[in-house]
Amino acid sequence: MSGLTGPVDLLLRGGRVLLAGRWEDASVAVQDGRIAAIGADLAALAGPDTVVEELDGRWVLPAFHDSHVHPIQAGLEMNQCDLTAMSTLEGYLDAIGSYAAAHPDRTWVSGGGWSMDSFPGGVPTAEPLDRILPDRPVFLPNRDHHSAWVNSRALELAGIDARTPDPADGRIERDALGNPTGALHEGAMALVGSLVPAPTTRDLTEALLTAQRHLHSVGIVGWQDALVGEGLGMPDSLPTYITAQTSGVLTAKVVLAQWWDRGRGLEQLPELLERRALAASAGLDAASVKIMQDGVCETHTAAMLSPYLDSLGRLTDNRGLSFIPADALASYVAALDANGFQAHIHALGDRAVRDSLDAIEHARTLNGATGLRHHLAHVQVVERSDVPRFAALDVTANIQPLWACLDEAVEVLTLPFLAPDAREQQYVFGSLLRTGARIACGSDWPVSDPAPLLGMHVAVNRRSPDQPPDAAPLLPDEALTVLQALAGYTTGTAYLNRLEGSTGRIETGYAADLVVVDQDILDEDTTVLARTQVTNTYADGREVYRKP
């Protein structure tokens, strides 16, 4: 308590605080946004204006950080036709019809959030949309934003028919005669998405604030936005962040990963440098660059070393999509590294992972050890020999733990179509840690639920929160401990975002970024993680969420 001047601003009293990996009966005092003292009895630090929160035995954790998230995209969907709470075709159609009726002034019905496992083979068709909206165009990306569901009117407006070729970076779903059926994958989404009216400045600001409120409600006080710029149909959100920062409504600690336009090359580097400086002048970190190297396994667009199998288990000639040739990727990453940018690479298939590691190794060889925190996002499949390269190259695995279970997306839409070796290398979190790699945890929201406690549940149990405790886990040897999973959402992401000296820990002098929960997450019954609720979230000592 030495050095404290006057009463503290906030006192969390009567709780159990996570210190050095174990619970301690303690109170936490906060002054000027930082943890000022931790101790058994800090009542003397309270004054007439001190906010005292009686915890009544609840548990205090460092607040969470999300290493890969799309808040504005998520907020736009929450404020439009939001399908994330539904899981059946009937539920989707009810929501779409209700939204369309409630917004007759909107020429397009847009939003999204449908799940591939709600449709046979993971692919919807235009026909049910045509029944309820025959004359009004519909464009609805799915949860992973690698596919879109459209109706016939949208296809007509885009001029897409049997003669329309697939773009180089995407695919149009077709029937036996080549006619489009209502689903667009990867780059093909832009054929329709480019026609959808762009959100207004007000729409984007409201989306950011909607998303921030939701992220605070699940205990998140910081994140890395994995797409800032014009990409995948999203408008540039840098002005939105700058306005929110300068007006004081941005209460989270954010790092902005600028979008790398895969249709261009190194000529875009001066623009990235200019935007980084513009962000810095507003107090924002935009010194990361997001490169999307491949697609996803469910649509057979993740870049794989071995070919995909067909529905009968026979080899095909499809190894997925590499959006950037390996040699070009290496030159781009080296140039980014030389200019002080952190590379944030979407690499889901094992070939994309290898090409990305090769690119970072090339940058290290060319530029030396720059200390930049390069990382690969998603890493669903990592070939065995590439696992130790993460630690050797000081590359962080930016993982999305909620996906590491035998849900339908994995069991039905992925595993039957992968080569046998690839099936055994799914979300190898434990192997990465055992070989010395760093991990940081995120959600990819709105692709999946952003709640860190749900992600921790899957990381530890390798089962979905919806599955019973006796359900088969996905590769249980790859499970993390509770403390390892928590570190991924706290110190791991704080390190990734260059904030490791100021947040992610409950220590004096650190930012008072704290979460109060209603269950003991270190209980022997690790399924408690999915049942645990956040009751309070504090960002820099300011309460940004209180459970109603």
JOKATA-V793738 format. One record per residue. N is the residue number from 1. RES is the residue in one letter. D_CENTER is the distance of its C-alpha to the mean C-alpha in Angstrom with 1 decimal. Layout:
N | RES | D_CENTER
N | RES | D_CENTER
//
This chain:
1 | M | 38.6
2 | S | 40.4
3 | G | 39.8
4 | L | 38.7
5 | T | 40.5
6 | G | 41.2
7 | P | 39.3
8 | V | 35.6
9 | D | 33.3
10 | L | 31.5
11 | L | 32.5
12 | L | 30.5
13 | R | 33.4
14 | G | 34.2
15 | G | 30.9
16 | R | 29.7
17 | V | 27.6
18 | L | 25.6
19 | L | 27.5
20 | A | 27.5
21 | G | 25.9
22 | R | 28.3
23 | W | 29.2
24 | E | 31.8
25 | D | 33.8
26 | A | 33.2
27 | S | 32.7
28 | V | 30.5
29 | A | 32.0
30 | V | 30.1
31 | Q | 31.8
32 | D | 30.6
33 | G | 26.9
34 | R | 27.3
35 | I | 28.3
36 | A | 32.1
37 | A | 33.3
38 | I | 32.5
39 | G | 35.5
40 | A | 37.3
41 | D | 39.3
42 | L | 38.2
43 | A | 40.1
44 | A | 42.3
45 | L | 39.5
46 | A | 39.2
47 | G | 41.1
48 | P | 41.9
49 | D | 38.7
50 | T | 36.3
51 | V | 33.7
52 | V | 34.2
53 | E | 31.7
54 | E | 33.3
55 | L | 30.8
56 | D | 33.4
57 | G | 32.0
58 | R | 28.3
59 | W | 25.9
60 | V | 24.2
61 | L | 21.1
62 | P | 19.4
63 | A | 16.7
64 | F | 13.0
65 | H | 10.6
66 | D | 6.8
67 | S | 6.5
68 | H | 3.6
69 | V | 3.2
70 | H | 6.3
71 | P | 8.8
72 | I | 11.9
73 | Q | 11.1
74 | A | 10.3
75 | G | 13.4
76 | L | 15.5
77 | E | 15.0
78 | M | 15.9
79 | N | 18.9
80 | Q | 19.9
81 | C | 20.4
82 | D | 17.7
83 | L | 17.9
84 | T | 15.1
85 | A | 17.8
86 | M | 20.1
87 | S | 20.4
88 | T | 23.8
89 | L | 25.3
90 | E | 27.7
91 | G | 25.1
92 | Y | 23.3
93 | L | 26.7
94 | D | 27.8
95 | A | 24.7
96 | I | 25.2
97 | G | 28.9
98 | S | 28.6
99 | Y | 26.3
100 | A | 28.6
101 | A | 31.6
102 | A | 30.3
103 | H | 29.4
104 | P | 32.4
105 | D | 32.2
106 | R | 28.9
107 | T | 29.9
108 | W | 26.7
109 | V | 24.8
110 | S | 21.1
111 | G | 17.8
112 | G | 16.2
113 | G | 14.1
114 | W | 16.6
115 | S | 16.1
116 | M | 17.8
117 | D | 19.6
118 | S | 21.5
119 | F | 23.6
120 | P | 26.0
121 | G | 24.5
122 | G | 21.2
123 | V | 22.8
124 | P | 24.0
125 | T | 27.1
126 | A | 28.5
127 | E | 31.5
128 | P | 30.2
129 | L | 28.8
130 | D | 32.1
131 | R | 34.0
132 | I | 32.5
133 | L | 31.8
134 | P | 34.3
135 | D | 34.7
136 | R | 31.5
137 | P | 28.6
138 | V | 25.3
139 | F | 22.0
140 | L | 19.1
141 | P | 15.9
142 | N | 14.5
143 | R | 11.2
144 | D | 9.8
145 | H | 11.6
146 | H | 13.7
147 | S | 16.7
148 | A | 18.6
149 | W | 21.5
150 | V | 24.5
151 | N | 28.0
152 | S | 31.2
153 | R | 31.8
154 | A | 28.6
155 | L | 29.6
156 | E | 33.1
157 | L | 32.0
158 | A | 30.0
159 | G | 33.1
160 | I | 31.4
161 | D | 34.0
162 | A | 35.2
163 | R | 36.2
164 | T | 32.8
165 | P | 31.5
166 | D | 28.0
167 | P | 26.2
168 | A | 25.8
169 | D | 22.0
170 | G | 21.9
171 | R | 23.9
172 | I | 25.8
173 | E | 26.5
174 | R | 30.3
175 | D | 33.1
176 | A | 36.1
177 | L | 37.7
178 | G | 34.8
179 | N | 34.1
180 | P | 30.5
181 | T | 29.4
182 | G | 26.5
183 | A | 23.3
184 | L | 21.9
185 | H | 19.5
186 | E | 17.6
187 | G | 20.0
188 | A | 22.3
189 | M | 20.2
190 | A | 21.4
191 | L | 24.9
192 | V | 24.5
193 | G | 21.5
194 | S | 23.6
195 | L | 26.1
196 | V | 24.1
197 | P | 25.1
198 | A | 22.7
199 | P | 21.5
200 | T | 23.8
201 | T | 23.3
202 | R | 23.7
203 | D | 21.2
204 | L | 18.5
205 | T | 19.6
206 | E | 19.7
207 | A | 16.2
208 | L | 14.9
209 | L | 17.2
210 | T | 16.4
211 | A | 12.6
212 | Q | 13.8
213 | R | 16.2
214 | H | 13.9
215 | L | 11.6
216 | H | 14.9
217 | S | 16.2
218 | V | 14.0
219 | G | 14.8
220 | I | 12.1
221 | V | 14.1
222 | G | 12.1
223 | W | 8.9
224 | Q | 8.4
225 | D | 8.0
226 | A | 7.3
227 | L | 10.2
228 | V | 13.3
229 | G | 16.3
230 | E | 17.8
231 | G | 15.9
232 | L | 15.1
233 | G | 17.3
234 | M | 15.6
235 | P | 18.1
236 | D | 17.8
237 | S | 16.3
238 | L | 17.9
239 | P | 21.0
240 | T | 19.1
241 | Y | 17.6
242 | I | 21.1
243 | T | 22.8
244 | A | 20.7
245 | Q | 21.3
246 | T | 24.9
247 | S | 25.7
248 | G | 24.2
249 | V | 21.9
250 | L | 18.7
251 | T | 18.8
252 | A | 15.5
253 | K | 15.4
254 | V | 13.2
255 | V | 12.9
256 | L | 12.8
257 | A | 12.0
258 | Q | 14.8
259 | W | 14.7
260 | W | 17.2
261 | D | 19.4
262 | R | 20.1
263 | G | 23.3
264 | R | 24.7
265 | G | 25.4
266 | L | 26.4
267 | E | 28.1
268 | Q | 24.8
269 | L | 24.7
270 | P | 27.1
271 | E | 24.9
272 | L | 21.9
273 | L | 24.3
274 | E | 25.7
275 | R | 22.5
276 | R | 21.5
277 | A | 25.0
278 | L | 24.6
279 | A | 21.5
280 | A | 23.2
281 | S | 26.2
282 | A | 24.3
283 | G | 22.9
284 | L | 19.4
285 | D | 17.9
286 | A | 17.0
287 | A | 18.0
288 | S | 15.0
289 | V | 15.0
290 | K | 12.4
291 | I | 14.3
292 | M | 13.5
293 | Q | 16.0
294 | D | 15.9
295 | G | 14.9
296 | V | 14.2
297 | C | 16.8
298 | E | 17.4
299 | T | 19.0
300 | H | 20.5
301 | T | 18.9
302 | A | 17.2
303 | A | 19.7
304 | M | 21.8
305 | L | 24.8
306 | S | 26.8
307 | P | 27.3
308 | Y | 25.8
309 | L | 28.3
310 | D | 29.5
311 | S | 30.0
312 | L | 33.2
313 | G | 31.7
314 | R | 33.4
315 | L | 32.0
316 | T | 30.9
317 | D | 30.8
318 | N | 27.1
319 | R | 24.8
320 | G | 21.9
321 | L | 21.0
322 | S | 20.8
323 | F | 20.0
324 | I | 21.7
325 | P | 24.7
326 | A | 24.5
327 | D | 27.2
328 | A | 25.7
329 | L | 22.3
330 | A | 24.3
331 | S | 26.2
332 | Y | 23.2
333 | V | 21.5
334 | A | 24.9
335 | A | 25.4
336 | L | 22.2
337 | D | 23.0
338 | A | 26.5
339 | N | 25.4
340 | G | 23.2
341 | F | 19.8
342 | Q | 16.9
343 | A | 15.7
344 | H | 12.0
345 | I | 12.6
346 | H | 10.8
347 | A | 13.3
348 | L | 13.2
349 | G | 16.9
350 | D | 19.5
351 | R | 21.2
352 | A | 18.2
353 | V | 17.6
354 | R | 21.3
355 | D | 21.6
356 | S | 18.8
357 | L | 20.5
358 | D | 23.8
359 | A | 22.7
360 | I | 21.7
361 | E | 25.0
362 | H | 26.8
363 | A | 25.5
364 | R | 26.5
365 | T | 29.9
366 | L | 30.5
367 | N | 29.4
368 | G | 29.8
369 | A | 27.6
370 | T | 25.9
371 | G | 23.8
372 | L | 20.6
373 | R | 17.4
374 | H | 16.3
375 | H | 13.4
376 | L | 12.3
377 | A | 8.8
378 | H | 8.9
379 | V | 12.7
380 | Q | 13.6
381 | V | 17.3
382 | V | 18.9
383 | E | 22.7
384 | R | 24.7
385 | S | 26.3
386 | D | 23.1
387 | V | 21.7
388 | P | 23.9
389 | R | 23.2
390 | F | 20.0
391 | A | 22.2
392 | A | 25.1
393 | L | 23.2
394 | D | 21.2
395 | V | 17.9
396 | T | 14.9
397 | A | 12.9
398 | N | 9.2
399 | I | 8.7
400 | Q | 6.8
401 | P | 10.1
402 | L | 10.3
403 | W | 11.1
404 | A | 14.0
405 | C | 16.8
406 | L | 19.5
407 | D | 18.2
408 | E | 19.7
409 | A | 17.0
410 | V | 17.9
411 | E | 21.5
412 | V | 22.7
413 | L | 20.7
414 | T | 19.9
415 | L | 22.3
416 | P | 25.5
417 | F | 24.8
418 | L | 23.9
419 | A | 26.7
420 | P | 27.8
421 | D | 26.6
422 | A | 23.0
423 | R | 23.0
424 | E | 23.7
425 | Q | 21.0
426 | Q | 17.9
427 | Y | 15.2
428 | V | 17.9
429 | F | 16.4
430 | G | 19.9
431 | S | 21.6
432 | L | 19.3
433 | L | 20.2
434 | R | 23.8
435 | T | 24.2
436 | G | 23.1
437 | A | 19.6
438 | R | 17.2
439 | I | 13.8
440 | A | 10.9
441 | C | 8.4
442 | G | 4.8
443 | S | 3.5
444 | D | 1.9
445 | W | 4.7
446 | P | 7.4
447 | V | 7.2
448 | S | 7.6
449 | D | 9.0
450 | P | 7.4
451 | A | 10.7
452 | P | 10.8
453 | L | 14.3
454 | L | 13.4
455 | G | 11.1
456 | M | 14.1
457 | H | 16.4
458 | V | 15.2
459 | A | 15.0
460 | V | 18.6
461 | N | 20.1
462 | R | 18.4
463 | R | 19.1
464 | S | 17.3
465 | P | 18.1
466 | D | 20.2
467 | Q | 22.2
468 | P | 25.5
469 | P | 26.0
470 | D | 28.3
471 | A | 25.9
472 | A | 25.5
473 | P | 22.6
474 | L | 20.7
475 | L | 22.3
476 | P | 23.1
477 | D | 24.1
478 | E | 20.5
479 | A | 19.7
480 | L | 19.0
481 | T | 21.1
482 | V | 19.9
483 | L | 20.4
484 | Q | 18.5
485 | A | 15.4
486 | L | 16.0
487 | A | 16.4
488 | G | 13.0
489 | Y | 11.6
490 | T | 14.6
491 | T | 16.7
492 | G | 14.4
493 | T | 11.8
494 | A | 14.9
495 | Y | 16.5
496 | L | 13.8
497 | N | 14.0
498 | R | 17.8
499 | L | 18.4
500 | E | 19.7
501 | G | 23.1
502 | S | 22.3
503 | T | 19.6
504 | G | 18.0
505 | R | 21.5
506 | I | 24.3
507 | E | 27.1
508 | T | 29.7
509 | G | 28.9
510 | Y | 25.1
511 | A | 23.3
512 | A | 23.8
513 | D | 20.1
514 | L | 20.8
515 | V | 19.9
516 | V | 22.7
517 | V | 22.3
518 | D | 25.0
519 | Q | 25.0
520 | D | 25.7
521 | I | 22.6
522 | L | 24.9
523 | D | 27.1
524 | E | 28.4
525 | D | 27.0
526 | T | 23.4
527 | T | 22.7
528 | V | 23.1
529 | L | 19.4
530 | A | 18.6
531 | R | 21.5
532 | T | 20.8
533 | Q | 20.3
534 | V | 19.5
535 | T | 22.7
536 | N | 22.3
537 | T | 19.8
538 | Y | 21.3
539 | A | 20.0
540 | D | 22.8
541 | G | 25.2
542 | R | 24.6
543 | E | 23.9
544 | V | 20.9
545 | Y | 20.8
546 | R | 23.6
547 | K | 23.6
548 | P | 26.2
//
